[in-house]
Amino acid sequence: MFQKDNPTQVRILELYLDQKSYQSHLKTPHFLKYKTMTIPMVKSLKLVDMEAMDLDTAIQIFKKMPTQ
């Protein structure tokens, strides 16, 4: 994702089932390749731990918009 008013500010959102799943992902070949290849592009990196919202709200947020 990027900020509309500042398109050079990129945000990457990744969701994991739990901490174990996240730690496992960090060891995968595709992630290690991504991490190595993008080092020169990353100006700053801040990982933010988040809490999940309730399932009903999440479903509403991620529901597809009706097609026209």
VENPE-V758608 format. One record per pair of residues at least 6 apart in sequence whose ideal C-beta (glycine too) atoms are under 6 Angstrom apart, sorted by the first residue. I is the first residue (numbers start at 1). GAP is how many residues later the second one is. If there is no record, write none. Layout:
i = {I & I}
gap = {GAP & GAP}
This chain:
i = {1 & 2 & 3 & 16 & 25}
gap = {10 & 8 & 6 & 6 & 6}
